[in-house]
Amino acid sequence: METKRPTVPAAEEILGGYFPVLDHGFVSLVDYMGSDEDVESAARVSYGAGTRKVSQTRGLVRYLRRHRHTTPSEMVEMKFHCAMPMFVARQWIRHRTASVNELSARYSLMPLLFYMPDVEHFQLQSRTNKQGREGGAPPEVYREAVERWERIRKQAGDTYGWLLEQDVAREIARIDLPVSTYTQWYWKIDLHNLLHFLTLRVDRRAQWEIRQFAGIIAGMVKRVAPLSYEAWVDYDLDGRPLTRGERAALSKLLEADDAGVRAREGAALSSDELKALGLSPREIRELVEKLRTPDHPDFELDLSVMRTAEDVAGEMYEAVPSSFE
Ligand SMILES: Cc1cc2nc3c(=O)[nH]c(=O)nc-3n(C[C@H](O)[C@H](O)[C@H](O)COP(=O)(O)OP(=O)(O)OC[C@H]3O[C@@H](n4cnc5c(N)ncnc54)[C@H](O)[C@@H]3O)c2cc1C
């Protein structure tokens, strides 16, 4: 009997399509295996038939995520073709629970495509976050940065081309290409680890550039496994674990029982009182942050920008050093 691979129409619509990211990058969903129903089926195996009546797919998927029962979501896999600047790739590759095949600059000619930040994201060093940026940089600094980058990249690209012309091995010729150079890879990961990646990389503490890639991937997950995506938003992305000190603080402000949750009359906590409960000044700032309404995009993909594999390959081909076309 012929068995047909189960498909998800919303995922099929984008399968093999290329979504541009930054100036020369992209993410494409090359393949996927499974969806929310596979998470449910795997969980049913472990819970047994007796739980069937409570296992409406949505309720079960949400229960699993809330209670960190994660292995059922490892049954779903997604495979991507992505191109990103090397400095983004270095952050991305730290996620060890994926399978990766990167373009070999020992074997292939590198397309000379370099990331140029746009003026909006060219910012000054953050005063509060050593790993962040804030505010606008003076336009003349941006202009000069672009000029300097263009000069360095031209020189690096020319040297790369010259070394290749001298028949120097590709693995040596490539060593001074800057980390703004685009690389590409196939990346396959299961849904559990992908959601962990997204939690860390759509977060505003992650570098803006990698966030752009994570946002597109989140939009793809939304299409492949919409119930898992929804549970991830509710329990991981917009959820926050409470520390012992934070729980102690909240229980001074609120009382809760089966009848509901009520504010304690006249209850308030100053920062000194929070400190007395064991919260450091930084933890107090983090508590304030946790209680803010989360602010993130809805990760809906814009299908009007989707390109074909041929369009993308054309751009890559044109960027290979000219004497080797
Ligand atoms: C905002 C931000 C800033 C960062 N800054 C830095 C930095 O300054 N310097 C730096 O080096 N890194 C930095 N990182 C990278 C970070 O420390 C992690 O390496 C990266 O986010 C991958 O996370 P992970 O290990 O949880 O993911 P994965 O590698 O996908 O692993 C998933 C989970 O599997 C388990 N696991 C995987 N491998 C092992 C193992 N060998 N042993 C035990 N458990 C394992 C862990 O539970 C882990 O959480 C930063 C990350 C973020 C998001």
The ligand as an SDF file (V2000), in Angstrom:
LIG
                    3D

 53 58  0  0  0  0  0  0  0  0999 V2000
   22.1710   37.0430   24.3200 C   0  0  0  0  0  0  0  0  0  0  0  0
   23.2510   36.0110   24.2730 C   0  0  0  0  0  0  0  0  0  0  0  0
   24.5450   36.3650   24.5920 C   0  0  0  0  0  0  0  0  0  0  0  0
   25.5890   35.4030   24.5440 C   0  0  0  0  0  0  0  0  0  0  0  0
   26.8540   35.7730   24.8590 N   0  0  0  0  0  0  0  0  0  0  0  0
   27.8630   34.8620   24.7840 C   0  0  0  0  0  0  0  0  0  0  0  0
   29.2210   35.2030   25.0750 C   0  0  0  0  0  0  0  0  0  0  0  0
   29.5110   36.3560   25.3980 O   0  0  0  0  0  0  0  0  0  0  0  0
   30.1820   34.2640   24.9500 N   0  0  0  0  0  0  0  0  0  0  0  0
   29.8980   32.9710   24.6060 C   0  0  0  0  0  0  0  0  0  0  0  0
   30.7940   32.1430   24.5280 O   0  0  0  0  0  0  0  0  0  0  0  0
   28.6150   32.6010   24.3410 N   0  0  0  0  0  0  0  0  0  0  0  0
   27.6000   33.5110   24.3990 C   0  0  0  0  0  0  0  0  0  0  0  0
   26.3140   33.1270   24.0970 N   0  0  0  0  0  0  0  0  0  0  0  0
   26.0640   31.7490   23.6820 C   0  0  0  0  0  0  0  0  0  0  0  0
   25.3880   30.9470   24.8230 C   0  0  0  0  0  0  0  0  0  0  0  0
   26.2380   30.8620   25.9500 O   0  0  0  0  0  0  0  0  0  0  0  0
   25.0450   29.5300   24.3180 C   0  0  0  0  0  0  0  0  0  0  0  0
   26.2350   28.8790   23.9420 O   0  0  0  0  0  0  0  0  0  0  0  0
   24.1330   29.5450   23.1240 C   0  0  0  0  0  0  0  0  0  0  0  0
   23.0570   30.4130   23.3390 O   0  0  0  0  0  0  0  0  0  0  0  0
   23.6130   28.1370   22.8630 C   0  0  0  0  0  0  0  0  0  0  0  0
   22.7270   27.7950   23.9090 O   0  0  0  0  0  0  0  0  0  0  0  0
   22.5650   26.3300   24.4070 P   0  0  0  0  0  0  0  0  0  0  0  0
   23.8730   25.7640   24.8360 O   0  0  0  0  0  0  0  0  0  0  0  0
   21.4790   26.3330   25.4340 O   0  0  0  0  0  0  0  0  0  0  0  0
   22.0160   25.6140   23.0700 O   0  0  0  0  0  0  0  0  0  0  0  0
   22.3560   24.1860   22.4690 P   0  0  0  0  0  0  0  0  0  0  0  0
   23.7940   24.0600   22.1700 O   0  0  0  0  0  0  0  0  0  0  0  0
   21.3820   23.9830   21.3270 O   0  0  0  0  0  0  0  0  0  0  0  0
   22.0030   23.1920   23.5970 O   0  0  0  0  0  0  0  0  0  0  0  0
   20.6410   23.0050   24.0160 C   0  0  0  0  0  0  0  0  0  0  0  0
   20.6900   22.4320   25.4100 C   0  0  0  0  0  0  0  0  0  0  0  0
   21.2820   21.1350   25.3490 O   0  0  0  0  0  0  0  0  0  0  0  0
   22.0770   20.9350   26.4970 C   0  0  0  0  0  0  0  0  0  0  0  0
   23.4840   20.7160   26.0750 N   0  0  0  0  0  0  0  0  0  0  0  0
   23.9650   20.7900   24.8020 C   0  0  0  0  0  0  0  0  0  0  0  0
   25.2740   20.4900   24.7910 N   0  0  0  0  0  0  0  0  0  0  0  0
   25.6200   20.2500   26.0620 C   0  0  0  0  0  0  0  0  0  0  0  0
   26.8350   19.9070   26.7050 C   0  0  0  0  0  0  0  0  0  0  0  0
   27.9740   19.7370   26.0370 N   0  0  0  0  0  0  0  0  0  0  0  0
   26.8240   19.7270   28.0260 N   0  0  0  0  0  0  0  0  0  0  0  0
   25.6980   19.8860   28.7400 C   0  0  0  0  0  0  0  0  0  0  0  0
   24.5110   20.2110   28.2130 N   0  0  0  0  0  0  0  0  0  0  0  0
   24.4720   20.3910   26.8840 C   0  0  0  0  0  0  0  0  0  0  0  0
   21.9310   22.1740   27.3680 C   0  0  0  0  0  0  0  0  0  0  0  0
   20.8680   21.9560   28.2570 O   0  0  0  0  0  0  0  0  0  0  0  0
   21.5250   23.2420   26.3860 C   0  0  0  0  0  0  0  0  0  0  0  0
   20.7860   24.3040   26.9570 O   0  0  0  0  0  0  0  0  0  0  0  0
   25.2820   34.0580   24.1600 C   0  0  0  0  0  0  0  0  0  0  0  0
   23.9750   33.7180   23.8380 C   0  0  0  0  0  0  0  0  0  0  0  0
   22.9630   34.6640   23.8900 C   0  0  0  0  0  0  0  0  0  0  0  0
   21.5520   34.2630   23.5130 C   0  0  0  0  0  0  0  0  0  0  0  0
  1  2  1  0
  2  3  1  0
  2 52  2  0
  3  4  2  0
  4  5  1  0
  4 50  1  0
  5  6  2  0
  6  7  1  0
  6 13  1  0
  7  8  2  0
  7  9  1  0
  9 10  1  0
 10 11  2  0
 10 12  1  0
 12 13  2  0
 13 14  1  0
 14 15  1  0
 14 50  1  0
 15 16  1  0
 16 17  1  0
 16 18  1  0
 18 19  1  0
 18 20  1  0
 20 21  1  0
 20 22  1  0
 22 23  1  0
 23 24  1  0
 24 25  2  0
 24 26  1  0
 24 27  1  0
 27 28  1  0
 28 29  2  0
 28 30  1  0
 28 31  1  0
 31 32  1  0
 32 33  1  0
 33 34  1  0
 33 48  1  0
 34 35  1  0
 35 36  1  0
 35 46  1  0
 36 37  1  0
 36 45  1  0
 37 38  2  0
 38 39  1  0
 39 40  1  0
 39 45  2  0
 40 41  1  0
 40 42  2  0
 42 43  1  0
 43 44  2  0
 44 45  1  0
 46 47  1  0
 46 48  1  0
 48 49  1  0
 50 51  2  0
 51 52  1  0
 52 53  1  0
M  END
$$$$
